[in-house]
Amino acid sequence: MATVRSGGPRITRVARVQGERGITVIELLVATAVFALFIIIVDAVFFSANRSAKKTELAAEVQQNARIAVERLTREIRESGSTTPSIIRADNATPGHSAIVFKSARLPQDNSKFCMYVRTSTEPLYDSRCFTNGGTTAPPYISPEPIMPRGSYTPIWQRYVGYYVVDTPDGLHELRRAVVTLASPGAALPDPLTLSGGDVIATMVESFDVTLVGGEFRVILKAKGRQVVQGVAVPDQDFLLPGTVLVRN
């Protein structure tokens, strides 16, 4: 910048710096396009990683969901210990929509207690609550030796447990578990197809099949997971979980 005095008003001149210029519209558009492309790439990477993570989570959830249901059912069937119709009934007339009901010796008010016909009231296995349904005779028994089943250490049936499936809006099913207290140990079991209510044991069930062949009980639960991430469906996750229990006739 230079100042010139010539006897009159002071005049200031500004020298232009060589090479100084503004941003053109084309340069602005190019910069915007590059930035937008970067955002798109980052979003695509994030979406792919998120979808992959959801797929893994869904697979784990479906498998865990079905596995717990199968393990619980097979454990309870093993405790019933019989394939006789008075103890266990199954209906598998409709493939994928089986239902099963069986007796349990677990106390309704204390699931940790398994009731049995013990010989004396001083045994650790004795619990007076086990002998309250249907007038079941409790020890001590008069001699001679107790008549069957008294003192036989066989189960004192307290309730029945049923497993069945109901349809859900997504085209799959829920596996439900219903529990009802028996009026007496010898009370008849209901038709498995009449089961209702109960708790949801497993969701995303595609099919539920049970069979009783001789002394072998088999259950096959097929689960399918479905999920949508940012408007795109995650591939269905399918799992087939079999369970087998050997029980006496």
Phi, psi and omega in degrees: 000134182234144178247129182244125175252130179222038179082351180240211180298148179284130183249128180251125178250136179252122179275136181280131179285130181296136177086355181280126178205166180272181178271131180278164179297322181296317179296321178297318179295319179296315179298318179297318180296318179297317180295318179296319179297320178297316179297319181297317180296314179298318180296320180296318179295316179296317180297316180297317180293320180294319180294319179295319179295318179296323179297316179296316179297318181295316179299316180295319181295315181296314181296314180295318180302312182287322183297316180297320180296315181294317180297320180293315181296312181295325178295317181289323177296319179300323180291329180293325169063024180203148175252008180291144183302335180284345182252326183214135177227139180225150175229119179231032181296328179254110181305132179087350182234042181292161175216147181215145178221140183207161181274150179229143178263011178283137179293134178301323183271352180208094186293346180279349183261122177255118187275136177220157177280087180279168185274324183226160180279357179265355181287149178299333182281350183285138174213119184300335181294339182288345187249023184261346183265127176070021177068030179298129183289129181260155175290164004282149180259154179281153177281157004291192184311144183303142175284156181295146359269011182302130178072013185266354181061028172267161184296145171257104187294128184251330185200170172243151181238135180231142175239133180203168181243150174231149181289150176236159185301337182278007179088000178256202182220165168250139173264122183246154180235118180251139180230130181224135179288136179279145176290329178202160181302329182267008181299147182287149177278148177283166173295128181304331182286350180264003181298146178206165178069206180088184182259150176281120181265325181210143175246177179057038180270125178271322178204152180221115183231133176231146177219148175238111180236108183061237179260021183240128176253131180234140175227137176230120180245121178252123183246147180223125179258136178229138180202151178240129179241117180051045176083359181243131183287134172283138179308137180304139178253114183253137177221136178243113183245114177266155175215138181227136179227132174266122179234159182275155175276000000 
